[in-house]
Structure formats: structure tokens, C-alpha cells
Amino acid sequence: MYKFNFKLQSLLKVRIMQQEEAQQQFSQALFEYLQQKKILTELNSKLNDSIKLQQCEQELAKLDVPLLMSYSNYIRVLKNNISIQQDRLLLAKDKKDKCLKLLETAMKKKKAVEKLKEKKYEKYVHDCFIEEQNLLDEIAGR
């Protein structure tokens, strides 16, 4: 019997490479998303700390007008930075989700070709079995 030869092996290799590329893109997008999320968390923490510090100093009556304005400006800048960072985080999340969908698609395409290969191999094994049985029947019939 002839050796098993899957005619779409090159397509399977392409699908595997596409999946690996999609996995890399997803990993990069996920890393970027987590970085943006970490930055946002740090900004929120700075804002909360600044507000608490301002309140403590107000309670202790240590704030004069210039210092109060400095705190207010700093808090305003932090809130603006948080707003900008939320937009960046949203963009990073969209990119991550898009890359995930591309990865899922690549995985499905690869799986389809692998299933086809598996079915072709099962047919090959079955054909080999039938051929062997016919050969044995022929030998027994002599």
C-alpha cells in the first residue's frame, strides 16, 4: 500500500502559522491592555491619595490659598489624565477583543483542516485494511 499523503498539508502549515501569528498579536494586545489598566489604577490611586491629603490638611487648617489652588490644579490634572487613560484603556480593550476574535477564527480554520486530515487518514487506514483483507482472501482462495 502507498504511504499516506495529505494533499492539503501545505494549507495546514499555513493555518498553523496564521494561528501562531494571531496568538502573538493577541499576547501583545493583552499585554498592552494590562499595561493601560495598571496605569489607570495608579492614576486613580494618586487621585485618591491627593484628595485624602487635601482633606487632612484642610481639617488641620494648614492650607493657605496658594496651596489650596495647587491641590485643586493637581487634582484637576489627575482627573484629566484619568479621562485620557480611560480612553486609552478602551482602545486597548477593543484591540484585544479584535485580536481575540482573529485568534478564534484562525483556530477554527486550523481545526477544520486538521479534522479533514484526520478523516482522510481514517479513510486511508480503512482502505489499507480492505486491501489487506482482499489480499488475504485471494491467498486463501488459491
DRENNUMAR-278600 format. One record per residue (C-alpha): x, y, z. Coordinates in nm, 2 decimals. Layout:
BEGIN
+--------+--------+--------+
!     c1 !     c2 !     c3 !
+--------+--------+--------+
!      X !      Y !      Z !
...
+--------+--------+--------+
END
This chain:
BEGIN
+--------+--------+--------+
!     c1 !     c2 !     c3 !
+--------+--------+--------+
!   0.00 !   0.00 !   0.00 !
!   0.11 !   0.35 !  -0.07 !
!   0.22 !   0.59 !   0.20 !
!  -0.04 !   0.83 !   0.35 !
!  -0.01 !   1.17 !   0.18 !
!  -0.24 !   1.46 !   0.28 !
!  -0.27 !   1.68 !  -0.02 !
!  -0.36 !   1.98 !   0.19 !
!  -0.06 !   1.96 !   0.42 !
!   0.08 !   2.29 !   0.29 !
!  -0.26 !   2.45 !   0.37 !
!  -0.24 !   2.30 !   0.72 !
!   0.10 !   2.45 !   0.77 !
!  -0.03 !   2.79 !   0.66 !
!  -0.32 !   2.76 !   0.90 !
!  -0.08 !   2.68 !   1.18 !
!   0.14 !   2.98 !   1.10 !
!  -0.17 !   3.20 !   1.09 !
!  -0.28 !   3.08 !   1.43 !
!   0.07 !   3.14 !   1.58 !
!   0.07 !   3.49 !   1.44 !
!  -0.27 !   3.55 !   1.58 !
!  -0.16 !   3.42 !   1.92 !
!   0.14 !   3.66 !   1.91 !
!  -0.09 !   3.95 !   1.82 !
!  -0.33 !   3.86 !   2.10 !
!  -0.05 !   3.83 !   2.35 !
!   0.08 !   4.17 !   2.26 !
!  -0.27 !   4.33 !   2.27 !
!  -0.33 !   4.17 !   2.61 !
!   0.00 !   4.29 !   2.74 !
!  -0.08 !   4.65 !   2.62 !
!  -0.43 !   4.63 !   2.78 !
!  -0.29 !   4.52 !   3.11 !
!  -0.03 !   4.80 !   3.10 !
!  -0.30 !   5.06 !   3.03 !
!  -0.51 !   4.92 !   3.31 !
!  -0.22 !   4.93 !   3.55 !
!  -0.16 !   5.30 !   3.46 !
!  -0.52 !   5.38 !   3.52 !
!  -0.52 !   5.21 !   3.86 !
!  -0.21 !   5.41 !   3.95 !
!  -0.37 !   5.74 !   3.85 !
!  -0.68 !   5.66 !   4.05 !
!  -0.47 !   5.58 !   4.35 !
!  -0.28 !   5.91 !   4.31 !
!  -0.61 !   6.09 !   4.29 !
!  -0.75 !   5.93 !   4.60 !
!  -0.43 !   5.99 !   4.79 !
!  -0.43 !   6.36 !   4.69 !
!  -0.79 !   6.41 !   4.78 !
!  -0.73 !   6.25 !   5.12 !
!  -0.42 !   6.46 !   5.18 !
!  -0.60 !   6.78 !   5.08 !
!  -0.89 !   6.69 !   5.32 !
!  -0.65 !   6.61 !   5.61 !
!  -0.47 !   6.94 !   5.56 !
!  -0.80 !   7.13 !   5.54 !
!  -0.91 !   6.97 !   5.87 !
!  -0.58 !   7.08 !   6.03 !
!  -0.63 !   7.42 !   5.88 !
!  -0.28 !   7.42 !   5.73 !
!  -0.39 !   7.52 !   5.38 !
!  -0.34 !   7.87 !   5.26 !
!  -0.49 !   7.99 !   4.94 !
!  -0.19 !   7.92 !   4.71 !
!  -0.15 !   7.57 !   4.85 !
!  -0.52 !   7.50 !   4.81 !
!  -0.51 !   7.62 !   4.45 !
!  -0.21 !   7.39 !   4.39 !
!  -0.40 !   7.09 !   4.52 !
!  -0.70 !   7.18 !   4.32 !
!  -0.50 !   7.22 !   4.00 !
!  -0.31 !   6.89 !   4.06 !
!  -0.64 !   6.71 !   4.12 !
!  -0.79 !   6.86 !   3.81 !
!  -0.49 !   6.75 !   3.61 !
!  -0.51 !   6.40 !   3.75 !
!  -0.88 !   6.38 !   3.67 !
!  -0.80 !   6.49 !   3.31 !
!  -0.52 !   6.23 !   3.29 !
!  -0.76 !   5.96 !   3.42 !
!  -1.01 !   6.05 !   3.15 !
!  -0.75 !   6.03 !   2.88 !
!  -0.62 !   5.70 !   3.03 !
!  -0.98 !   5.56 !   3.03 !
!  -0.99 !   5.63 !   2.65 !
!  -0.66 !   5.46 !   2.60 !
!  -0.78 !   5.16 !   2.80 !
!  -1.09 !   5.14 !   2.60 !
!  -0.89 !   5.14 !   2.27 !
!  -0.66 !   4.87 !   2.41 !
!  -0.96 !   4.66 !   2.51 !
!  -1.11 !   4.70 !   2.16 !
!  -0.78 !   4.59 !   2.01 !
!  -0.75 !   4.30 !   2.25 !
!  -1.10 !   4.19 !   2.17 !
!  -1.04 !   4.22 !   1.79 !
!  -0.72 !   4.01 !   1.82 !
!  -0.91 !   3.75 !   2.03 !
!  -1.17 !   3.72 !   1.75 !
!  -0.90 !   3.68 !   1.49 !
!  -0.73 !   3.41 !   1.70 !
!  -1.06 !   3.23 !   1.74 !
!  -1.11 !   3.24 !   1.37 !
!  -0.76 !   3.12 !   1.30 !
!  -0.81 !   2.83 !   1.54 !
!  -1.13 !   2.73 !   1.38 !
!  -0.98 !   2.73 !   1.03 !
!  -0.68 !   2.52 !   1.15 !
!  -0.92 !   2.28 !   1.34 !
!  -1.12 !   2.23 !   1.02 !
!  -0.82 !   2.14 !   0.81 !
!  -0.70 !   1.91 !   1.10 !
!  -1.04 !   1.73 !   1.10 !
!  -1.02 !   1.69 !   0.73 !
!  -0.67 !   1.54 !   0.76 !
!  -0.79 !   1.31 !   1.04 !
!  -1.09 !   1.19 !   0.82 !
!  -0.86 !   1.13 !   0.52 !
!  -0.62 !   0.93 !   0.74 !
!  -0.91 !   0.72 !   0.88 !
!  -1.02 !   0.65 !   0.52 !
!  -0.66 !   0.56 !   0.43 !
!  -0.64 !   0.32 !   0.72 !
!  -0.97 !   0.17 !   0.63 !
!  -0.86 !   0.13 !   0.26 !
!  -0.54 !  -0.04 !   0.38 !
!  -0.74 !  -0.28 !   0.59 !
!  -0.98 !  -0.36 !   0.29 !
!  -0.68 !  -0.41 !   0.06 !
!  -0.51 !  -0.64 !   0.31 !
!  -0.83 !  -0.84 !   0.36 !
!  -0.87 !  -0.87 !  -0.02 !
!  -0.51 !  -0.99 !  -0.04 !
!  -0.56 !  -1.24 !   0.23 !
!  -0.88 !  -1.36 !   0.07 !
!  -0.70 !  -1.40 !  -0.26 !
!  -0.42 !  -1.60 !  -0.09 !
!  -0.67 !  -1.82 !   0.10 !
!  -0.87 !  -1.88 !  -0.22 !
!  -0.58 !  -2.04 !  -0.40 !
+--------+--------+--------+
END
